Amino acid sequence: MREFPAQYFDKESAQGRPVSLSIKDDQLHIKSELFQKSYLLSECKVQEPLLDTPLIVELPDKIRLECLYDEELLNLLNSHKRFAHLSIFQFESKMKYFIVGTSTLLFLSYLVLYFVIPAASETIADYVPKSYAEKIDHLILKNLDRHFLNESKLSEKRKQEYRKHLKNLGIESYRIAFRSSEKIKGNAFALSGSTIILTDELVKELKNDSLITAIVFHEIAHLEKRHVMEQIIRDSFLTALAIVVVGDASAGTEMFTELSFVLLSRNFMREKEIEADLYAANLLRKKSIPVSCIVESLRKLQEISTKSSDSFFSTHPEFKERIDQIQKTFSITEKCV
Amino acid sequence: MQTTDEDIQEKQWHFGKFHGRASSYYRIWTVNTLLTIATLGIYSAWAKVRTLKFFYGTTELNGARFDFHGDPLSILKGRLIAIVLLGLYLFGSKIHPLVGIIGTLAVFCLMPWIFVKSQKFKLGNTSYRNIRFSFRGSMKEAYGIWFKYATFPLLISLAGIGASFISTEDQTIVASEILNKRGVFSIGLLLINGVYLLFAFSFFFSNVINYMFNNIYFGKSKASIQSSPKEVAKEIVFPSSMRFILALASGFLLFSRFATDLDMVLLILFSTFAPLFLVYSGIVRLSYGMMNFAWHRIKLNGHKIQTNLKFSHFFIIEITNSISTILSLGLAYPWAVVRKKSYIVNNRGIELAGFEQFTSDLEHQESAIGEEVSETYDLGFEVGL
């Protein structure tokens, strides 16, 4: 019967005594120069082992044993327990378990990041009341006005002209906010409630009301499908998760999380943009406006964006891909007027 | 009986020995990170305990190892409360500016309380040779130090927050004019706080270190430290400030008349690289200085403790760690941490004859276990062993 060396610490003094341990008849026997003791295995609390650390056994009366890690000793001590082999330590110490475990976890993490969190965000977004969304829009717009947007330089006449155009089409429940911006050229944004931002540059470049409406319909799609609200919720989840993960792993993983955020966002954005394009095309058709209008607006926007140097991290996917998708789904006969 | 034993034995230096390997910590860290993501953060409390247990359990001193006993559920509870409060604060401050101010004040008033609680938790759950450490600092003293030194910068910061709410509601005023005035005001406040920090840091740090380490107990034995603001200024503030000032000076080169010369590319490279490097070096020097300063002066039961670190070696470890962590997108992090810990632990020691003199304080342990050892609001006060 094997004997295992250990250090014995009683509850009072810091002096450790060298002892030897043996396991027999469901009991732990401790032997030293000065004394002999026995404990039932059920009385011994074996700490979950950890790589490179000693095996710790806590005994009644606050006694602590520190043993050199030995697999046989661990198994003997845990022999009366049923699920000891399913511990996390097994996954860390045995390469086989580690690879299987890590792969499973990577897969689970992938599921969580790419499916669970987005699905949860989408569902929650549907339940957020419009009044909350309006309040959030108010704050977002205030913030945008402070840093990126300036007052629109379009004439009041032009603005009212376009608003009337929309009203005539039966589109009334959305708020169009006109702004000008040097930083964000010809573009349009949907917020999370019912606000759509149109830049002066966009209005000037597109000129034609039907072309502008095509873009507005695209933004309406984002509003109706609550894409922005979904994104806000999803980003909050990811941030909270990042804080918790990074809070423990810290330092260099920060950059890793930032990068993963950007990468995750780009993929989501691409799908949503195409979804919005198709919704807009459908709405154009319902309102008896040629579908070619959205194709032409996208072409014009492409011209604008290639003129100004666009950054690599833009969220709008290839215009070509989007135009192709629309042309595939809808038969485009008339020209845009 | 024991004193005669000690008289006979000679005092000698016992240095720490770090047994952790990067390969081991990699596995622990990987499992920790992935389980944390898969459980949407709940596992993070267990991950934290496992990490501490690894670093404590791989630190050997005179044949015995340290251990951490914190209960993950307590950490989880504290974290959930902290996240809820943080969420309320972040969300509320977007809705109404007053929430931001109230939040800042609340955090300010809670800082000492959180600090003392986390010290009690961390130390009360740390043991060596089956004897627990404890932190016995009084709340009153903690608050005293905090209010004495932190009130002034707080008032300045509040003034800054207040100024940022002078909004441009009246559109007739040119926005840039307001921004200029606000900008100058903010920079002014920042400078005031900066100058105050420069002078007050020595006093503040010396007080904090003294408070912290004079209230640490190992069983019944007390740790002690004696430091003065002058020493802090000489050993920490001065070396770090020199680097920051040099960083500023080398940064200004870019804007000097040399900027129009042909060697502009080299100059730009130098003027951006040099300040960054110096600032980084200043920050490392600061953290090194603080750690070294404390560990050179602590005594346990009158026995000297020492950390024999060389800044040059420490800096090389830090900078290679940072670079490899960034280049590997974080994957080199476990290797970097083990490397740094190993250097620090292997060079830290205590001078004494033997460990028999230390006994546990069971009365204190009994009364403490219920309350201080089980509550923490885990805001990462990593002022560890």
HADDOCK unambig.tbl for C-alpha pairs under 7 A between the chains (distance, minus, plus):
assign (segid A and resid 9 and name CA) (segid B and resid 129 and name CA) 6.26 0.50 0.50
assign (segid A and resid 9 and name CA) (segid B and resid 130 and name CA) 6.03 0.50 0.50
assign (segid A and resid 11 and name CA) (segid B and resid 130 and name CA) 6.58 0.50 0.50
assign (segid A and resid 12 and name CA) (segid B and resid 359 and name CA) 5.36 0.50 0.50
assign (segid A and resid 12 and name CA) (segid B and resid 360 and name CA) 5.04 0.50 0.50
assign (segid A and resid 13 and name CA) (segid B and resid 356 and name CA) 6.50 0.50 0.50
assign (segid A and resid 13 and name CA) (segid B and resid 358 and name CA) 6.14 0.50 0.50
assign (segid A and resid 13 and name CA) (segid B and resid 359 and name CA) 4.45 0.50 0.50
assign (segid A and resid 13 and name CA) (segid B and resid 360 and name CA) 6.26 0.50 0.50
assign (segid A and resid 14 and name CA) (segid B and resid 129 and name CA) 5.26 0.50 0.50
assign (segid A and resid 14 and name CA) (segid B and resid 130 and name CA) 6.80 0.50 0.50
assign (segid A and resid 14 and name CA) (segid B and resid 131 and name CA) 6.48 0.50 0.50
assign (segid A and resid 14 and name CA) (segid B and resid 355 and name CA) 5.83 0.50 0.50
assign (segid A and resid 14 and name CA) (segid B and resid 356 and name CA) 5.65 0.50 0.50
assign (segid A and resid 14 and name CA) (segid B and resid 358 and name CA) 5.48 0.50 0.50
assign (segid A and resid 14 and name CA) (segid B and resid 359 and name CA) 5.85 0.50 0.50
assign (segid A and resid 15 and name CA) (segid B and resid 355 and name CA) 5.86 0.50 0.50
assign (segid A and resid 15 and name CA) (segid B and resid 356 and name CA) 4.93 0.50 0.50
assign (segid A and resid 16 and name CA) (segid B and resid 129 and name CA) 6.96 0.50 0.50
assign (segid A and resid 50 and name CA) (segid B and resid 54 and name CA) 6.65 0.50 0.50
assign (segid A and resid 51 and name CA) (segid B and resid 24 and name CA) 5.93 0.50 0.50
assign (segid A and resid 52 and name CA) (segid B and resid 19 and name CA) 6.46 0.50 0.50
assign (segid A and resid 52 and name CA) (segid B and resid 20 and name CA) 5.78 0.50 0.50
assign (segid A and resid 52 and name CA) (segid B and resid 58 and name CA) 6.18 0.50 0.50
assign (segid A and resid 53 and name CA) (segid B and resid 54 and name CA) 6.77 0.50 0.50
assign (segid A and resid 53 and name CA) (segid B and resid 57 and name CA) 5.01 0.50 0.50
assign (segid A and resid 53 and name CA) (segid B and resid 58 and name CA) 5.36 0.50 0.50
assign (segid A and resid 54 and name CA) (segid B and resid 57 and name CA) 6.97 0.50 0.50
assign (segid A and resid 64 and name CA) (segid B and resid 130 and name CA) 6.38 0.50 0.50
assign (segid A and resid 92 and name CA) (segid B and resid 27 and name CA) 5.49 0.50 0.50
assign (segid A and resid 92 and name CA) (segid B and resid 28 and name CA) 6.14 0.50 0.50
assign (segid A and resid 102 and name CA) (segid B and resid 31 and name CA) 6.76 0.50 0.50
assign (segid A and resid 105 and name CA) (segid B and resid 34 and name CA) 5.70 0.50 0.50
assign (segid A and resid 105 and name CA) (segid B and resid 35 and name CA) 6.65 0.50 0.50
assign (segid A and resid 105 and name CA) (segid B and resid 38 and name CA) 6.80 0.50 0.50
assign (segid A and resid 106 and name CA) (segid B and resid 34 and name CA) 6.53 0.50 0.50
assign (segid A and resid 108 and name CA) (segid B and resid 38 and name CA) 5.89 0.50 0.50
assign (segid A and resid 109 and name CA) (segid B and resid 34 and name CA) 6.67 0.50 0.50
assign (segid A and resid 109 and name CA) (segid B and resid 37 and name CA) 5.86 0.50 0.50
assign (segid A and resid 109 and name CA) (segid B and resid 38 and name CA) 5.09 0.50 0.50
assign (segid A and resid 112 and name CA) (segid B and resid 38 and name CA) 6.62 0.50 0.50
assign (segid A and resid 241 and name CA) (segid B and resid 40 and name CA) 6.35 0.50 0.50
assign (segid A and resid 241 and name CA) (segid B and resid 41 and name CA) 6.03 0.50 0.50
assign (segid A and resid 244 and name CA) (segid B and resid 41 and name CA) 5.82 0.50 0.50
assign (segid A and resid 244 and name CA) (segid B and resid 44 and name CA) 6.63 0.50 0.50
assign (segid A and resid 245 and name CA) (segid B and resid 33 and name CA) 6.39 0.50 0.50
assign (segid A and resid 245 and name CA) (segid B and resid 36 and name CA) 6.54 0.50 0.50
assign (segid A and resid 245 and name CA) (segid B and resid 41 and name CA) 6.91 0.50 0.50
assign (segid A and resid 245 and name CA) (segid B and resid 44 and name CA) 6.94 0.50 0.50
assign (segid A and resid 248 and name CA) (segid B and resid 48 and name CA) 6.49 0.50 0.50
assign (segid A and resid 252 and name CA) (segid B and resid 325 and name CA) 5.19 0.50 0.50
assign (segid A and resid 252 and name CA) (segid B and resid 326 and name CA) 5.49 0.50 0.50
assign (segid A and resid 252 and name CA) (segid B and resid 329 and name CA) 6.63 0.50 0.50
assign (segid A and resid 252 and name CA) (segid B and resid 330 and name CA) 4.50 0.50 0.50
assign (segid A and resid 252 and name CA) (segid B and resid 333 and name CA) 6.43 0.50 0.50
assign (segid A and resid 253 and name CA) (segid B and resid 329 and name CA) 6.56 0.50 0.50
assign (segid A and resid 253 and name CA) (segid B and resid 330 and name CA) 4.37 0.50 0.50
assign (segid A and resid 255 and name CA) (segid B and resid 329 and name CA) 6.42 0.50 0.50
assign (segid A and resid 256 and name CA) (segid B and resid 329 and name CA) 5.04 0.50 0.50
assign (segid A and resid 256 and name CA) (segid B and resid 330 and name CA) 5.98 0.50 0.50
